[in-house]
Amino acid sequence: MAWLEIQQLAPTDFLDYLVEYWMTDEFRPMWSGVYRKDRLIYEQSDTNMILEAWHHVLKGKFLESRRNRRLDHLLYILLCKVVEYYALKDRREYIGFEGPDLEVRKRKAILERS
């Protein structure tokens, strides 16, 4: 559906460029979502999506969505706040208080009791 809309709206030169350079069998698997099924986002990731997500967390959670102009402040946040946060998060996941395995364990416990 999206490709049909692009073909209707885009200039002919742009369509020719896409078909010649990006719609070939060699390059289509690199960018097309069709080829990205049945794998985690961290597996074979060839985009900067993970980096952009981390930047969003850093700016929103740790820098409180403020513009940072000083390197010493950024280093302080990274070394004192971010490292401490993820170390505590790792400990909590290891103990079983949070993390993706917690939901799986709860489901298994419910099934065992029923």
Phi, psi and chi 1 to 4 in degrees:
 res  aa     phi    psi   chi1   chi2   chi3   chi4
   1 MET       -  -48.1  179.5   71.7  178.1      -
   2 ALA   -63.9  -39.1      -      -      -      -
   3 TRP   -65.3  -37.7  175.6 -119.6      -      -
   4 LEU   -65.0  -38.9  -64.6  176.0      -      -
   5 GLU   -66.4  -40.8  -69.4  176.3   24.0      -
   6 ILE   -62.2  -42.1  -68.5  171.5      -      -
   7 GLN   -63.2  -32.6  -73.1  176.6  -43.2      -
   8 GLN   -77.8  -34.4  -68.8  173.2   -4.9      -
   9 LEU   -95.0  -31.2  -61.6  173.0      -      -
  10 ALA   -81.0  151.2      -      -      -      -
  11 PRO   -63.8  151.9  -17.2   26.6      -      -
  12 THR   -59.3  -40.8  -52.0      -      -      -
  13 ASP   -60.9  -40.2  -67.8  -16.6      -      -
  14 PHE   -66.6  -41.9  179.8   69.1      -      -
  15 LEU   -62.3  -42.0  -69.9  173.5      -      -
  16 ASP   -60.4  -42.0  -66.9  -17.7      -      -
  17 TYR   -61.3  -47.8  167.2   79.0      -      -
  18 LEU   -59.4  -47.5  -78.4  178.0      -      -
  19 VAL   -64.5  -42.2  169.7      -      -      -
  20 GLU   -70.9  -39.3 -176.4  176.8  -12.4      -
  21 TYR  -106.4  -29.5  -68.1  102.7      -      -
  22 TRP  -117.9  -11.6  -65.3  104.3      -      -
  23 MET  -101.6   14.7  -59.8  -63.7  -76.6      -
  24 THR   -79.7  161.5   63.8      -      -      -
  25 ASP   -62.8  -26.3  -69.3  -21.8      -      -
  26 GLU   -72.6  -40.1  178.6 -175.8   -3.0      -
  27 PHE   -99.4  -23.8  -72.4  107.3      -      -
  28 ARG   -55.7  -43.5 -167.5  177.6  -56.1  118.5
  29 PRO   -63.1  -18.5  -22.3   32.1      -      -
  30 MET   -73.8  -29.1  -64.6  170.9   94.8      -
  31 TRP  -123.3  -20.5   60.7  -95.4      -      -
  32 SER   -76.0  133.8  177.8      -      -      -
  33 GLY   -64.0  -22.5      -      -      -      -
  34 VAL   -59.8  -34.6  172.6      -      -      -
  35 TYR   -88.3    0.2  -62.9   95.2      -      -
  36 ARG  -105.4   26.9  -64.1  179.0 -175.2  -92.6
  37 LYS   -90.9  159.4  -67.6 -175.9  177.7  177.3
  38 ASP    59.3   38.9  -60.9  -36.3      -      -
  39 ARG  -152.9  154.1   65.0  179.4  179.4  172.0
  40 LEU   -74.4  161.3  -62.6  173.4      -      -
  41 ILE   -63.9  -26.9 -168.6  172.8      -      -
  42 TYR   -81.9  -13.7  -53.6  108.1      -      -
  43 GLU   -88.3  129.4  -62.3  172.7  -21.9      -
  44 GLN    51.5   38.9  -58.2  175.2   -0.6      -
  45 SER   -80.7  119.8  178.9      -      -      -
  46 ASP  -117.0   25.2   53.2    3.1      -      -
  47 THR  -122.4  174.4   68.4      -      -      -
  48 ASN   -97.4   19.6   68.5  -17.6      -      -
  49 MET   -58.5  -42.2 -159.9  167.9   30.8      -
  50 ILE   -67.0  -40.3  -63.7  170.0      -      -
  51 LEU   -64.2  -41.7  179.7   63.0      -      -
  52 GLU   -63.9  -38.8  -67.8  -70.3  -20.7      -
  53 ALA   -65.0  -42.8      -      -      -      -
  54 TRP   -62.8  -41.9  159.4 -116.4      -      -
  55 HIS   -61.4  -39.3 -177.6 -106.1      -      -
  56 HIS   -62.9  -42.8  177.7   72.3      -      -
  57 VAL   -65.2  -45.0  169.7      -      -      -
  58 LEU   -59.5  -48.8  176.6   64.5      -      -
  59 LYS   -68.2  -43.8  -69.0  -78.2  -73.5 -174.7
  60 GLY   -78.1  -44.5      -      -      -      -
  61 LYS   -87.3  -45.0 -176.5  174.0 -171.2   67.9
  62 PHE   -97.4  -32.3  -63.1  105.8      -      -
  63 LEU  -101.0    5.3  -64.4  174.0      -      -
  64 GLU    54.2   37.6  -59.9  166.9  -10.7      -
  65 SER    58.2   21.3  -61.3      -      -      -
  66 ARG   -97.9  152.7  -67.7 -169.0 -153.3  141.0
  67 ARG   -75.2  130.1 -170.1  171.6 -178.1  168.7
  68 ASN  -100.2  121.5 -177.6   23.6      -      -
  69 ARG  -109.1   -8.9  -64.1  176.4 -171.8 -126.1
  70 ARG  -117.2  130.2  -66.5 -176.5   48.8  177.4
  71 LEU   -66.2  -37.7 -178.7   60.0      -      -
  72 ASP   -64.3  -35.4   61.5  -29.8      -      -
  73 HIS   -67.6  -43.7  176.9   67.3      -      -
  74 LEU   -61.5  -44.2  177.5   61.6      -      -
  75 LEU   -63.2  -40.6  -70.7  173.8      -      -
  76 TYR   -59.7  -47.5  169.2   77.5      -      -
  77 ILE   -60.9  -46.5  -66.0  -66.9      -      -
  78 LEU   -63.4  -46.1  -72.1  171.6      -      -
  79 LEU   -80.6  -35.1  -65.3  173.4      -      -
  80 CYS   -99.1  -34.3  -63.4      -      -      -
  81 LYS   -98.5  -51.3  -58.6  -68.5 -177.3 -176.8
  82 VAL   -67.7  -47.6  175.3      -      -      -
  83 VAL   -61.7  -43.3  170.8      -      -      -
  84 GLU   -62.6  -43.0  179.8 -178.2  -37.4      -
  85 TYR   -61.1  -48.4  170.7   80.2      -      -
  86 TYR   -74.0  -28.6  -77.8  105.3      -      -
  87 ALA   -66.3  -43.1      -      -      -      -
  88 LEU   -66.2  -41.4  179.8   60.2      -      -
  89 LYS   -61.5  -42.3 -176.8  177.1  171.1  108.0
  90 ASP   -61.9  -43.3 -176.6   57.8      -      -
  91 ARG   -62.2  -42.5  -82.6 -172.4 -122.4  122.8
  92 ARG   -64.2  -38.7  -69.4  178.1   54.9   83.4
  93 GLU   -67.6  -40.2  -74.1  179.4    6.6      -
  94 TYR   -63.0  -41.3 -179.9   76.0      -      -
  95 ILE   -72.9  -29.9  -66.4  169.9      -      -
  96 GLY   109.3   13.2      -      -      -      -
  97 PHE   -82.2  -20.3  -72.8  134.6      -      -
  98 GLU  -156.5  168.5   66.5 -179.5   62.3      -
  99 GLY   119.8  169.4      -      -      -      -
 100 PRO   -66.3  -28.3   21.1  -29.6      -      -
 101 ASP   -73.6  -20.2  -66.5  -24.2      -      -
 102 LEU   -61.9  -44.0 -173.9   59.5      -      -
 103 GLU   -65.3  -41.6 -178.8 -177.2  -13.7      -
 104 VAL   -62.1  -43.5  173.5      -      -      -
 105 ARG   -64.1  -38.8  -78.6 -173.1  -83.2  165.8
 106 LYS   -64.3  -42.3  -76.1 -177.0  179.8  179.2
 107 ARG   -61.7  -44.2  -77.1 -172.6 -164.0  170.6
 108 LYS   -62.7  -40.9  -74.5 -179.1 -178.5  177.8
 109 ALA   -64.3  -39.6      -      -      -      -
 110 ILE   -66.3  -42.5  -69.4  170.1      -      -
 111 LEU   -65.2  -36.6  -70.2  173.0      -      -
 112 GLU   -66.5  -35.8  -71.8  172.9    2.9      -
 113 ARG   -76.4  -22.8  -74.2 -178.8  -80.8 -177.7
 114 SER   -86.8      -   60.1      -      -      -
